[in-house]
Amino acid sequence: MSGGIEAVVFDWGGTLTPWVTMDFAAGWRTYTEILHASEPDRAREVAELLAAADTGRWAAVKDGAKAFHLGEVLADAAIDTSSELHGKALEAYREFWVQATHTDPEAAPMLARLKERGIKLGVLSSTMWPGEWHEEWLRRDGVLDLFDGVTWSSDLEFTKPHPEAFHAALAAVGATDPTRCVYVGDRPYDDISGAKGIGMRAVLVPHSDIPVEQQVPVDVEPDAVIHRLAELPELIRAW
């Protein structure tokens, strides 16, 4: 094992996958244009309701780090998911987001280098989407099998920066000592303060254009900053 590090856990969007700025309302229009195909005005209206529910849930995470899932956003907008068109509409919504899911090409070789040292690898992502969506995308890009455990907040009661989310991720990879673990993420509040709050070391990847409504000012310093995933194995070699 390298330098005493037992495990490295990664954020997903903006870290393992490069940040892509997306239009929440446009994504939801792909859903409502199927659900209300014969009513374009209604489709636009419901898409706006869904986008507001979506952004509202993310903004609320700042107060208490309560996790949520896709079904709750749909319920907030009073969507009838029993409609026979719901499944097809949801698939269109999911397909809209695929453009933002592609794993950084540097991830696989970086992960393989860490794994060769005996370091356990994990993912902890704040997400409302089902874990199987993420795992399918990681499998598509040939990296899912490199992880010892993956943790999605949509399966948890709390999301980052809540300590329970980080402890769940460490348990998923079989790590027992946070002080021998590293978290790599793109958000100072969610990722850096959350990881350091349970005693982990934290590495910032500072390239994401985080929406203003999701930002939280925080007085915290990462243990290191990297600009490419390929920098990580050498960085933590001496830790």
N, C-alpha and C positions, 0 to 999 in steps of 0.2 A: 504493500500500500504506500502511496506517495505522501510523504510529509505529514502523516497523521490525519489526513482528511479521509473521513469515512464515507461521505456521500455528498453529491452535488445535485441540487434540485433547481429546475429551470421554470421560469414563467414561459407561457406559450406565446400569445399574441404580442408582438413588439420585441420579442427576445428570440425564441426559436424560429418564429416566423417574422420577417421584417414588417414593420408597421406600414399599413395601407389605410389612408383616410377614406372612410366610407360614409355614404349618405344613408342614415337609418330609414328615413322616409322612403327613399327610392327602393330600398330592400323590401320594406313592407308593401310597397305598391305592387311588387311582383306577386305577393301573396293575395292582395285584395283584388287585383285585376283578374284573377281566376275565380276567387270566391264570389265576386260581383261582376262577372264578365258582361252582363247586359245592362249594368248601371254604372257608367263611368264616373258620374258625380259621387255616387255612394262609395265606389272603390277608392276615390281620392280622399273622401271624408274619413273612411275607416282606416286608411293607411296613416293619416295624420294622427288619429287616435292611438294607433299602435305605436307609432314613433314616439309620441308623448309618453305613453306608458313605459316604453323601453328606456328612454332617457331618464324618466322619473325614477325608475327602479335603480338605475346605475347611480344617479345623484344621491339617492337615499342610502346607498352603501356607506357613504361618508359618516353616517350617524349609526354606529353600532355594528357595522360590517355584517349585516344580516344577508345571508345568501338568498338567491332566488333562482327560479328556473323558468324556462320558456312558457310553460303552462300558466304561470302566474301573470306574465305579461299579457297573454291572450285573454285571461280572465279579467284583468284590469280594464281591457278595452271591450269587454262584454262580447267576445267572439264565441259563436256557436260552433264548437269543435266537433259536434256530431254531424255537421253537414257532410254530405258525400263528396264535396269538393275540397274539404279541408286537407286531406292527405296530398292531393295533387298540388294544392296551393302552397303547402308547407315545403314540398320538394322544390318548388320554384324559388321560394325564399332561401332555402339552403343553397341552391345552385348559385344564386346571386352572390353569396358570401364566399364561394369557393376561391375567388380571385385573391382573397386576403388570407388564404390558409397555407400557402406554399412554404415549406420548410427552407430555411437558409441553406444554401449548398454547403456552407462550411460546417453545418451542424453534425452531419454523419461522421466525417473524419475526426472532428473534435471529440465527439462522444466515444468513438472507438478508441481513441488514445487514452481517455480517462478510464474506460472500462478495462483496458489492458493493464492498468495499474491496480486493478482490484477495487476501484472506487464505485460505490453504488450510485445509480443514476435515477432521477425522478423528475416528474413534472407536477407543478401546482399552478393551476390556472383559475382565475376568477372568470366564470363563464355562466351564462344562463342556458347554454345549449347542452343537449344530452352528451354524455361522455362518449358514446359510440360514434358521434359525428367526428369528434376530435381524433379518436383512435383510428377511424377509417382514413383520415387525412394523413396521420403520422405513418400508417401502414402503407398508404399510397407512395409516400416519399422514402420508404425503406428505413425508417428510424424507430418505429414502434418497438421492435424486438430488442433495441439497445437499452431500453429503460427497465429498471427493476420494479417500478411502480409508477402509476399515473393517477393523479388526484384532481378531480374537477369539482369546483365549488357548487355546481348544480346538484351534486349528491350530498352536500354538507349543510349543516345548520348555519355555519358562519363562513365568510370568505375573508380574503386578505384585507387588512393586516391583522385580523384576529388571531391570537395564539393558537386556537384550536385548529385552524386551517393548516398552519405550518406543522403542528404536531401530527396531524392526520397524514400529511405528505411524508414526514419522516417515518412514521409507522408503516406506510405503504411500501417503502424501500427497505425496511428492516434496520433503520438507523436508530441508535439509542442515545447518542450524546450530541445535542445541538452544537456544542462548542467545537465539534469535529466535523461540522457540516457547513456547506456553502449554499447560498441562494443567489441565483443570477436572474435579474429582472430589470425592467425599464422604468419603473415608477418609484420615485423616492418615498412616497407615503405607503402605498400598498406593499411594495416589495422590500425596500431597504429598511424602513422602520419596522415593518412586521417581522422580518427575519432577525434583525438585531435585537428585537424585543424578546425573543426566546433564546438569545445567546448564539445564534448562527453568525457566521461571517456573511457579508453581503457584497455582491459585485453589481455595479450599475452599467447598463447598456443604454446610453443617453440619446437615442435617436427617434423616439416616438413623439408624435404630435398629439399629446393627450388632450381630449376635449376639456374645455375650461370647467364645465360643470362637474367633471370627475376629479379635478385637481384639488389637493389639500396641501396647504403650506406646512412644511414640517422641518424642524431643525435637526437634521440627521445627516451624517456623512457616511458614504459607503466605504468599505475597506479597500475598494479598488474600483477603477473605471476602465472598461474596455470598449473598443470601437469595432472590434470584429470578434466573432466567436472563436476564431482560430487562436486568439491570444490567450484563451483561458487555461489550457493545460500547462503552459510554461508559467503563467502567473501564480497558480496555486501549488506549483511543485514544491516550494519551500515552506508552505503553510503547515 
